[in-house]
Amino acid sequence: MHSSKVSLLFAILAISAACTENRYAQPLSPEDSIETFDLHEDFVIEVFAAEPHVWDPVEMVFDEKGRAFVVEMPDYPYKPEPGQGRGRIRLLHDNDGDGIVDESVIFADGLPDATSLQPWKGGLIVTSAPHIYYLKDTNGDNKADVKEVLFEGFFENNSEAQITNLRFGIDNWIYAANNGQAGEVTYTKKPEAGTLDMRGADFRFRLDTDQFELESGTAQFGHTLDDWNNKFFTQNTLHIQQAVIPRRYLERNLHQSTMNVNANISDHDFDMFQLTPPPYWRAERTRRRNIQYQEQNLDRVEHADKYFTGASGGTVYNGDAFPEAFYGHVFTGDVAGNLIHRDVLVRDSEKPVFIAKRAPEELDREFLASRDPWFRPTNFTVGPDGYLYVVDYYRQHIETPVSIPDDLKEDMDFYAGENHGRIYRIRPKNETNRKSAAVDLSTKAASELVEFLAHPNGWYRLNAQRLLLEKPDLNISSAVEKMATDHSDPRARLHAMYVLDGMKQLNVSVIKKALNDTHAEVKKHAIRLAEQHTDFKKELMNLTGDSNPIIAMQAILSLGRFSDEATITTLGEQLNLRGEDKWFRMAILSSAVGDDVRLLSVLNEKANFFSNEGTWQKEFISEFAHIIGAKGDKAEIEKLIALLTQPSLPHAKTWQTLSLNGIAKGLKRHTDENPELKVLLESIASSTEEADKNLDKLVSLL
């Protein structure tokens, strides 16, 4: 009997071990993994690079010489000990020209949490929290011998939410995703500039002018700019958002209740068409959580699959190899769903935002979905050949361990696959010959680079512009100016304008012509560039009334630096016309007169504002009052109260109550040294009775 029991026990243990081993799939070869891909019927996907030439890749860039650099992140998901970071940058070589990498060299290593690359002056700018470095090979051995700290002080305690995604913008700034994380950032070349508090924002900088500042958006891992510098980004469950208003405008009025200008522009939200089943740990964790939600009577359900949870690497396609119908679309990976999603961007005809839609042929499927659960599309890039390159991290697990119950982690190896990694190339199926990525813009004269500003592939346009910025040649100014004013392609006109701006050769006549451009996006940027001059104030005022919302929005933002009576009148009129849209309200409130009571007077005089108790009017008054309260200026508060207590004011009780609550919320930041004010604010928060009397009490305590 004893022997039978022992045998039974071993049998149970053997079955248990077999079940444990089979919980998670094993890796496939690159070729076998491709066989699991369900790809859009008009395209093919092929291996560009794979292990052993690339491991743990999270981003790839092609520099001006057409060289492919890859940043690898083998330490994920754990934080390496100081000095022990294993992050690497590889330089990939295709020696026989067959389109497949056959050699790689380590360009740099020992980089903790390195995540992103941007070519600059023959080297690479690299994000590696808490730093941004500049690396360069000066002796031609394909290994970096220069390592310079550019910026330091970025958040570094979560590898999924650190500084990353460097992108060179058409406006000559380099943009980076920061996920809104806190950090006190300094620029080593300009220590006198002090520190920059990064909380709640992304980042941008210019090395040619030694500038750095906050940028709107809280991009996590996936941050892209279209041809017109509109910014889109990914953040786990929110696979595509737009940063509607640049941060520099919001900085003019820091008393607004929020700086959040993130717009979820998807019209299909969380649904995705995943082909892989959820991994065991996720299915089990979800089962447990849903039981807990039911026991707590919470109106909440968690989904283990078929919902975006690991959106990553959103990238605008602006190459010239895909059919024209795909130009400008955003490709985003979901590393948990093992797929690539495509969004078609459509301008909202009434609002200053885009709408992200599924393509008609992808209403019930994805652009690419894999049955291989190790497929982890973290990022994308468009190459000199115009193809879309997919960076596949290729790991068994992609979740941070801190979010998984301990018992479920017992049979999970979070480093499983650290010696794997793939980069794929997607190209049209109907091509007869594959295009080559071999190119070298570094040998081109400045006059030749100017011509590339009109290239149909955005890779050429941006790299040519960057090279002209790095080494300005004033001899090309006339040719660039001619392109800015006369070229038939609006993209070329815009690139040329910013090349002139970067060389400090942009004159009033070029801006003036661009303010009348037939393309709305060119006109928008002309308005921004007109901010350098006071001569265009009249044009800005006129353009605030443009029927195109993106032109009107930019004109309002740019006019917002003025504070004279004509500006107040213009902005008041536009607020009355466009106030239903929260982005226009926010733009006007960010202006130099956004906290000026005279703005309300104009609204009332021109449009009898207080006669309408509409939703947007109430929201505007609440926010305006909050700003006045946050400023803490007694004289300004008295002006607002005087306006709201006029005997003839329609619906006075409504406006007084809204203003009282708004002022009280704004004043909270001023209660530390005024206990009586704190008590009154607490009283107001609990009751809105006798608003007019409480307004008087507020003034007496200031």
C-alpha positions in Angstrom: 0.0 0.0 0.0 2.8 2.3 0.9 4.5 1.7 -2.4 1.3 2.5 -4.3 0.8 5.7 -2.5 4.3 6.8 -3.3 3.8 5.9 -7.0 0.5 7.8 -7.1 2.3 10.9 -5.5 5.0 10.8 -8.1 2.4 10.5 -10.9 0.6 13.5 -9.6 3.8 15.5 -9.3 4.8 14.5 -12.8 1.4 15.6 -14.2 1.7 18.8 -12.3 5.2 19.5 -13.6 4.0 18.8 -17.2 1.1 21.2 -16.8 3.5 23.8 -15.4 5.9 23.4 -18.3 3.1 23.7 -20.8 1.5 26.8 -19.4 3.7 29.1 -21.5 4.7 28.5 -25.1 8.3 28.1 -26.2 10.1 30.3 -28.8 9.8 29.8 -32.5 12.4 30.5 -35.2 11.9 33.8 -37.0 10.7 31.9 -40.1 8.2 29.8 -38.1 7.0 32.9 -36.2 6.3 34.6 -39.5 4.1 31.7 -40.5 1.8 32.6 -37.5 1.2 36.1 -38.9 -2.1 37.1 -40.3 -1.1 40.2 -42.3 -3.0 42.6 -44.5 -3.4 40.9 -47.9 -1.5 43.6 -49.8 1.7 43.2 -47.9 4.5 40.8 -47.1 6.7 40.6 -44.0 10.2 39.4 -44.0 13.2 39.1 -41.6 15.6 42.0 -41.6 17.6 41.1 -38.5 17.4 38.4 -35.8 19.4 36.7 -33.1 22.4 36.5 -32.7 22.7 39.8 -34.5 20.1 41.5 -32.3 18.8 40.8 -28.8 16.0 42.5 -26.9 15.5 45.4 -29.3 13.2 48.3 -28.4 14.1 50.9 -31.1 15.9 51.1 -34.4 17.0 54.2 -36.4 18.7 54.7 -39.8 21.2 57.5 -39.6 22.1 59.8 -42.5 24.5 57.2 -43.9 21.8 54.6 -44.0 23.3 52.7 -41.1 20.9 50.8 -38.8 21.4 51.3 -35.1 19.4 49.3 -32.6 19.0 50.0 -28.9 18.7 46.8 -26.8 17.1 46.5 -23.3 18.1 43.2 -21.8 17.6 44.4 -18.2 13.8 44.7 -18.6 11.7 44.2 -16.5 14.2 44.7 -13.6 16.1 47.8 -12.4 19.8 47.1 -12.7 22.1 47.8 -9.9 24.2 51.1 -10.2 26.9 50.5 -12.7 25.5 47.1 -13.8 23.2 48.2 -16.6 23.5 45.8 -19.7 21.8 48.1 -22.2 23.5 48.1 -25.6 23.5 49.8 -28.9 24.3 47.7 -31.9 25.3 48.7 -35.4 23.8 46.3 -38.0 25.5 45.4 -41.3 24.1 43.8 -44.4 27.4 43.0 -46.1 26.1 41.2 -49.1 23.2 43.5 -49.9 20.5 40.8 -49.7 18.4 42.8 -47.3 19.2 40.6 -44.3 21.6 41.6 -41.5 24.6 39.2 -41.4 26.8 41.1 -38.9 26.5 43.3 -35.9 28.9 45.2 -33.7 28.4 46.6 -30.2 28.5 50.4 -30.7 28.1 51.1 -27.0 27.2 49.1 -23.9 26.7 49.4 -20.1 23.7 51.7 -20.6 21.0 51.2 -18.0 17.5 51.4 -19.3 18.6 52.7 -22.7 15.4 53.0 -24.8 15.8 55.5 -27.7 18.2 56.9 -30.3 18.3 60.1 -32.5 21.2 60.7 -34.9 23.0 64.0 -34.4 26.2 65.4 -35.8 27.6 62.1 -36.8 26.8 60.5 -33.5 23.7 59.4 -31.5 21.6 61.1 -28.8 20.5 58.3 -26.4 17.9 58.2 -23.6 19.1 56.2 -20.7 17.3 57.4 -17.5 18.2 59.4 -15.6 20.3 60.7 -18.4 20.2 61.7 -22.1 23.7 61.0 -23.6 25.5 62.0 -26.7 27.6 59.1 -28.1 30.0 59.3 -31.0 32.6 57.2 -32.8 35.5 59.5 -33.7 38.1 57.0 -34.9 36.1 55.0 -37.3 36.1 51.6 -35.5 32.3 51.5 -35.2 32.5 51.9 -31.4 31.5 55.0 -29.4 34.6 56.6 -27.8 32.7 59.8 -26.8 30.1 59.6 -24.1 28.8 63.0 -23.0 25.9 63.7 -20.6 23.6 66.2 -22.1 20.7 66.1 -19.6 20.3 64.5 -16.2 17.6 64.2 -13.6 14.9 62.3 -15.3 12.7 59.8 -13.5 14.4 56.4 -13.4 12.3 54.0 -11.1 10.1 52.3 -13.7 11.5 51.0 -17.0 8.0 51.2 -18.5 7.7 54.9 -17.8 11.0 56.7 -18.4 12.4 59.2 -20.8 12.3 57.7 -24.3 11.1 58.0 -28.0 13.4 60.8 -29.3 11.8 62.3 -32.4 13.2 65.1 -34.6 10.4 67.5 -35.4 9.9 69.6 -38.5 10.3 72.7 -36.3 14.0 71.8 -35.5 13.2 70.6 -31.9 13.8 67.1 -30.7 10.9 65.7 -28.8 10.9 63.0 -26.1 8.3 61.0 -24.2 8.4 61.3 -20.4 5.0 59.8 -19.4 4.5 62.8 -17.1 6.9 61.5 -14.6 8.5 63.8 -11.9 12.1 64.8 -12.3 14.4 67.8 -11.8 16.2 68.0 -15.1 19.3 70.1 -15.8 21.2 70.7 -19.1 24.9 70.2 -18.5 25.9 72.8 -21.1 23.8 75.5 -19.6 23.8 75.0 -15.8 22.7 78.6 -15.2 19.3 77.7 -16.7 18.5 75.8 -13.5 16.3 72.8 -13.2 13.1 71.9 -15.0 10.3 70.2 -13.1 9.1 67.5 -15.4 6.0 66.4 -13.5 2.9 66.0 -15.8 4.7 66.7 -19.1 6.9 65.4 -21.9 10.1 67.1 -23.0 11.7 68.8 -26.0 15.1 70.4 -26.6 17.4 72.0 -29.2 21.1 71.4 -29.1 21.8 74.1 -31.8 20.3 76.8 -29.6 20.8 75.3 -26.1 17.0 75.3 -25.4 15.0 72.8 -23.4 11.5 72.9 -22.0 8.3 71.0 -21.1 6.0 69.7 -23.8 2.4 68.7 -23.7 1.4 65.1 -23.6 2.3 62.2 -21.3 3.6 59.7 -23.8 4.6 56.3 -22.4 6.3 54.3 -25.1 5.1 55.4 -28.5 5.4 59.0 -29.6 5.2 60.1 -33.2 5.0 63.3 -35.2 3.2 63.6 -38.5 4.4 65.7 -41.5 2.9 68.8 -39.8 4.4 68.1 -36.3 1.0 67.1 -34.9 1.9 64.9 -31.9 0.3 61.5 -31.3 1.2 59.0 -28.5 0.4 55.7 -26.9 -0.2 54.9 -23.2 -1.0 51.2 -22.5 -4.8 51.0 -22.8 -5.1 54.3 -24.8 -3.5 53.3 -28.0 -3.7 56.8 -29.7 -4.0 60.2 -28.2 -3.2 63.7 -29.5 -1.6 66.5 -27.6 -3.9 69.3 -28.7 -2.1 72.5 -27.4 1.7 72.9 -27.2 2.8 73.3 -23.6 4.6 76.7 -24.2 1.2 78.4 -24.6 -0.2 76.8 -21.4 2.8 78.0 -19.5 1.6 81.6 -20.0 -1.1 81.1 -17.4 -0.1 78.5 -14.8 -3.3 79.1 -12.7 -5.5 76.9 -14.9 -6.9 74.0 -13.0 -5.3 71.5 -15.4 -2.5 71.4 -18.0 -3.8 68.2 -19.4 -4.4 68.6 -23.2 -4.4 64.8 -24.0 -7.3 63.9 -26.3 -8.2 60.2 -26.8 -9.0 60.5 -30.5 -9.9 56.8 -31.2 -13.5 56.2 -32.3 -13.1 52.5 -31.4 -11.4 52.7 -28.0 -10.2 49.5 -26.4 -11.3 46.7 -28.7 -8.7 44.8 -30.7 -8.8 41.5 -32.6 -6.3 39.3 -30.9 -5.5 35.8 -32.1 -3.5 34.6 -29.1 -5.2 33.4 -26.0 -4.4 35.2 -22.8 -1.3 33.8 -21.0 -2.1 31.7 -17.9 -1.1 34.3 -15.4 -3.2 37.0 -17.0 -6.3 34.8 -17.3 -6.0 33.7 -13.7 -5.3 37.2 -12.3 -8.3 38.5 -14.2 -10.5 35.7 -12.9 -9.5 36.5 -9.3 -10.0 40.2 -9.8 -13.5 39.8 -11.3 -14.5 37.7 -8.3 -13.2 40.4 -6.0 -15.1 43.1 -7.9 -18.3 41.1 -7.7 -17.9 40.5 -3.9 -17.4 44.2 -3.4 -20.5 45.0 -5.6 -18.3 47.1 -8.0 -19.6 47.9 -11.4 -16.3 46.9 -13.0 -15.1 44.0 -15.2 -11.5 43.3 -16.2 -10.7 41.7 -19.5 -7.8 39.3 -20.0 -7.6 39.7 -23.8 -8.9 41.4 -26.9 -8.6 44.8 -25.2 -5.6 47.2 -25.6 -3.4 46.9 -22.5 0.1 47.1 -24.0 -0.1 49.7 -26.7 3.4 50.6 -27.8 5.4 52.4 -30.4 2.7 54.3 -32.4 4.4 55.5 -35.6 3.1 57.7 -38.5 3.9 56.1 -41.8 5.4 58.8 -44.1 7.4 56.7 -46.5 7.1 56.3 -50.3 7.0 52.5 -50.7 3.5 51.7 -49.5 0.4 52.5 -51.6 -0.6 56.2 -51.3 -3.8 55.2 -49.4 -1.6 54.2 -46.4 0.3 57.4 -46.2 -0.1 59.2 -42.8 -1.6 56.2 -41.1 -0.5 55.4 -37.5 0.9 51.9 -36.8 0.8 50.8 -33.2 1.9 47.5 -31.6 0.2 45.9 -28.6 2.8 43.8 -26.9 0.3 41.9 -24.8 -2.0 41.2 -27.8 0.8 40.2 -30.1 -0.5 42.4 -33.0 -0.1 45.6 -35.0 -3.0 48.0 -35.2 -3.5 50.6 -37.9 -5.3 54.0 -37.4 -6.5 56.2 -40.2 -6.3 59.8 -39.2 -9.2 62.1 -40.2 -9.5 65.8 -39.4 -12.5 66.8 -37.3 -14.2 69.5 -39.4 -15.3 71.5 -36.4 -12.7 70.8 -33.7 -8.9 71.3 -33.7 -8.3 67.5 -33.3 -8.1 64.4 -35.4 -10.3 61.3 -35.3 -8.6 57.9 -35.4 -10.6 55.3 -37.3 -10.2 51.8 -38.4 -9.6 51.2 -42.1 -12.7 49.8 -43.8 -11.0 46.4 -44.4 -10.0 46.2 -40.7 -13.3 46.5 -39.0 -13.1 43.0 -37.7 -9.3 42.2 -37.9 -5.9 43.9 -37.4 -3.3 45.0 -39.9 -1.2 42.2 -38.5 -2.1 39.7 -35.8 0.2 36.8 -34.7 -0.6 33.4 -33.1 2.9 33.4 -31.6 2.6 34.7 -28.0 6.2 35.7 -28.0 5.7 38.3 -30.7 6.2 41.7 -29.0 6.0 44.6 -31.5 7.5 47.4 -29.3 8.3 50.0 -32.0 8.5 50.9 -35.7 10.5 53.0 -38.0 10.3 54.0 -41.7 13.6 53.4 -43.5 15.3 55.1 -46.4 13.7 52.5 -48.6 10.2 53.6 -47.5 9.4 50.3 -45.9 8.0 49.9 -42.4 10.3 48.2 -40.0 8.9 46.3 -37.0 11.0 46.0 -33.8 10.0 42.7 -32.0 11.3 42.4 -28.5 10.4 38.7 -28.6 10.1 37.6 -25.0 8.0 35.0 -23.2 6.7 37.6 -20.7 6.3 41.3 -21.2 4.6 42.4 -18.0 6.3 44.1 -15.0 6.5 41.5 -12.1 5.1 44.0 -9.5 1.6 43.7 -11.0 1.5 39.9 -10.8 0.6 37.9 -7.7 3.5 36.1 -6.1 2.1 32.6 -6.6 1.6 33.1 -10.3 5.2 34.3 -10.7 6.7 31.1 -9.3 6.9 29.4 -12.7 7.6 32.6 -14.7 11.0 33.5 -16.0 10.9 37.2 -16.8 14.3 36.9 -18.7 13.1 34.0 -20.9 14.0 35.1 -24.4 16.7 37.7 -23.5 18.9 36.1 -26.2 16.2 36.6 -28.8 15.0 39.6 -30.9 13.7 40.2 -34.4 13.3 43.2 -36.7 11.0 42.7 -39.6 10.4 44.6 -42.8 6.9 45.1 -44.2 6.6 45.9 -47.9 3.9 45.8 -50.6 3.2 42.4 -52.0 3.0 43.6 -55.6 6.6 44.9 -55.8 8.8 43.3 -58.5 12.0 44.3 -56.9 12.9 45.1 -53.3 14.2 48.7 -52.8 17.6 49.2 -51.2 18.1 51.1 -47.9 21.7 51.9 -49.0 22.1 55.7 -48.9 24.6 58.2 -47.7 23.4 61.8 -47.2 26.5 62.7 -45.3 28.4 63.1 -48.6 25.9 65.4 -50.2 26.6 69.1 -50.6 24.2 71.6 -49.0 22.6 72.4 -52.3 21.9 68.7 -52.9 20.3 68.4 -49.4 17.9 71.2 -50.3 16.5 69.1 -53.1 15.9 66.3 -50.6 13.5 68.5 -48.7 11.0 67.7 -51.4 11.6 64.0 -51.4 8.4 61.8 -51.2 9.9 59.8 -48.3 9.8 61.6 -45.0 13.1 59.9 -43.9 14.9 61.9 -46.6 13.1 65.2 -45.8 13.8 65.1 -42.1 17.4 63.9 -42.4 18.2 66.5 -45.0 16.7 69.2 -42.8 18.6 68.0 -39.7 21.9 68.0 -41.7 21.3 71.6 -42.9 20.6 72.6 -39.3 23.7 70.9 -38.0 25.9 72.7 -40.4 24.2 75.9 -41.8 25.3 77.1 -45.2 24.1 80.6 -45.9 24.9 80.2 -49.6 21.8 78.1 -50.1 19.4 80.7 -48.5 18.0 81.9 -51.8 17.3 78.3 -53.1 15.6 77.4 -49.8 13.6 80.6 -49.9 12.4 79.8 -53.4 11.3 76.4 -52.3 9.5 77.9 -49.3 7.5 80.2 -51.4 7.1 78.4 -54.8 7.3 74.7 -54.4 4.2 72.7 -55.3 4.4 70.3 -52.4 3.3 71.9 -49.1 5.6 69.6 -47.2 8.6 70.9 -49.0 7.4 74.5 -48.4 7.2 73.8 -44.7 10.5 72.1 -44.4 12.2 75.0 -46.3 10.6 77.5 -44.0 12.0 75.8 -40.9 15.5 75.4 -42.6 15.4 79.2 -43.1 14.3 79.6 -39.5 17.1 77.4 -38.2 19.7 79.4 -40.2 18.1 82.6 -38.9 17.3 83.6 -42.5 13.5 83.6 -42.3 12.3 87.0 -43.4 9.0 88.8 -43.2 8.1 88.3 -46.8 8.3 84.5 -46.6 6.1 84.5 -43.6 3.6 86.9 -45.2 3.2 84.7 -48.2 2.9 81.6 -46.1 0.1 83.2 -44.1 -1.9 83.1 -47.3 -0.9 79.5 -48.2 -3.5 77.3 -49.7 -2.6 74.5 -47.3 -4.0 74.8 -43.8 -1.0 73.2 -42.0 1.5 75.4 -43.8 -0.6 78.4 -42.8 -0.8 77.2 -39.2 3.0 77.0 -39.0 3.3 80.4 -40.6 1.2 81.8 -37.8 3.6 80.3 -35.3 6.6 81.7 -37.1 4.9 85.1 -37.2 5.1 85.2 -33.4 8.7 86.4 -33.9 7.4 89.7 -35.2 4.9 92.2 -33.9 4.1 93.3 -37.5 1.6 90.5 -38.0 -0.8 91.3 -35.2 -3.6 92.4 -37.6 -3.3 89.2 -39.7 -3.5 87.1 -36.5 -6.6 88.9 -35.4 -8.2 88.2 -38.8 -7.2 84.6 -38.8 -8.9 83.9 -35.5 -12.1 83.9 -37.5 -11.0 81.4 -40.1 -13.5 78.6 -40.8 -10.8 76.0 -40.5 -10.5 75.1 -36.8 -6.7 74.4 -36.9 -6.0 77.8 -38.3 -8.4 79.6 -36.0 -6.9 77.7 -33.0 -3.3 78.6 -33.9 -4.2 82.2 -34.5 -5.9 82.4 -31.1 -2.9 80.9 -29.4 -0.5 83.2 -31.2 -2.6 86.3 -30.6 -2.7 85.3 -26.9 0.6 87.0 -26.2 -0.9 90.4 -26.6 -3.0 92.1 -23.9 -4.4 95.3 -25.5 -8.1 96.1 -25.8 -8.3 95.0 -29.4 -7.0 91.5 -28.4 -9.5 91.3 -25.6 -12.3 92.1 -27.9 -11.1 89.6 -30.5 -10.7 86.8 -28.1 -14.0 87.6 -26.4 -15.8 87.4 -29.8 -14.1 84.1 -30.6 -14.9 82.6 -27.2 -18.6 83.4 -27.8 -18.4 81.7 -31.2 -16.3 78.7 -30.3 -16.9 78.3 -26.5 -18.6 75.0 -26.8 -15.3 73.4 -27.7 -13.1 72.9 -24.5 -9.9 73.2 -26.5 -10.8 76.7 -27.7 -11.8 77.7 -24.2 -8.5 76.4 -22.8 -6.5 78.2 -25.6 -8.2 81.6 -24.7 -7.7 81.0 -21.0 -4.0 80.4 -21.6 -3.6 83.8 -23.1 -2.2 86.9 -21.5 -5.8 88.2 -21.0 -7.2 84.8 -20.0 -7.4 85.9 -16.4 -8.5 89.5 -17.1 -12.0 90.4 -16.0 -12.3 92.7 -19.0 -12.7 89.6 -21.1 -16.0 88.8 -19.3 -17.1 92.4 -19.8 -16.5 92.1 -23.5 -18.5 88.8 -23.6 -21.4 90.4 -21.9 -21.4 93.5 -24.0 -21.0 91.8 -27.3 -23.1 88.7 -26.8 -25.0 89.2 -23.6 -23.1 86.2 -22.2 -24.7 86.0 -18.8 -28.2 85.6 -20.3 -27.4 82.1 -21.3 -27.1 79.4 -18.6 -25.6 76.9 -21.1 -23.2 74.1 -20.1 -20.1 75.6 -21.7 -20.8 79.0 -20.2 -21.0 77.5 -16.7 -17.8 75.5 -17.3 -16.0 78.6 -18.5 -17.1 80.8 -15.6 -16.1 78.1 -13.1 -12.6 77.8 -14.6 -12.2 81.6 -15.0 -13.1 82.0 -11.3 -10.7 79.3 -10.4 -7.9 81.1 -12.2 -8.7 84.4 -10.5 -8.7 82.6 -7.1 -5.5 80.8 -7.8 -3.8 84.1 -8.6 -4.8 85.3 -5.2 -4.9 89.0 -6.3 -7.4 90.8 -4.1 -8.0 93.5 -6.7 -8.8 91.0 -9.4 -11.2 89.1 -7.2 -13.0 92.4 -6.3 -13.4 93.2 -10.0 -14.9 89.8 -10.6 -17.3 90.1 -7.7 -18.3 93.7 -8.7 -19.2 92.3 -12.1 -21.2 89.5 -10.7 -23.2 91.5 -8.2 -24.5 94.1 -10.6 -28.3 94.4 -10.0 -29.1 94.0 -13.7 -27.1 90.8 -14.1 -29.3 87.9 -15.5 -29.2 84.7 -13.5 -27.0 86.3 -10.9 -27.4 83.5 -8.4 -26.1 80.9 -10.9 -23.0 83.0 -11.8 -22.3 84.0 -8.2 -22.5 80.4 -7.0 -20.2 79.1 -9.8 -17.7 81.9 -9.2 -17.7 81.4 -5.5 -16.9 77.7 -5.8 -14.3 78.4 -8.5 -12.6 81.2 -6.5 -12.6 79.0 -3.4 -11.0 76.1 -5.2 -8.3 78.4 -6.6 -7.7 80.0 -3.3 -6.8 76.7 -1.6 -3.2 77.2 -2.5 -3.2 80.4 -0.4 -4.5 79.1 2.9 -1.3 78.1 4.7 -0.8 81.5 6.3 -4.5 82.4 6.7 -6.4 80.0 9.0 -9.6 82.1 8.8 -9.6 81.8 5.0 -9.2 78.0 5.3 -12.2 77.7 7.6 -14.3 79.8 5.2 -13.3 77.7 2.2 -14.2 74.6 4.0 -17.6 76.1 4.8 -18.1 77.1 1.1 -17.2 73.6 0.0 -20.0 72.1 2.2 -22.7 74.6 1.2 -23.3 77.0 -1.6 -26.0 79.0 0.2 -25.8 82.8 0.3 -23.1 82.9 -2.4 -23.2 86.8 -2.6 -22.5 87.1 1.1 -19.7 84.5 1.0 -18.1 86.4 -1.9 -17.9 89.5 0.3 -16.4 87.4 3.2 -13.7 86.1 0.9 -12.6 89.7 0.0 -12.5 90.7 3.6 -10.2 87.9 4.5 -7.7 88.5 1.6 
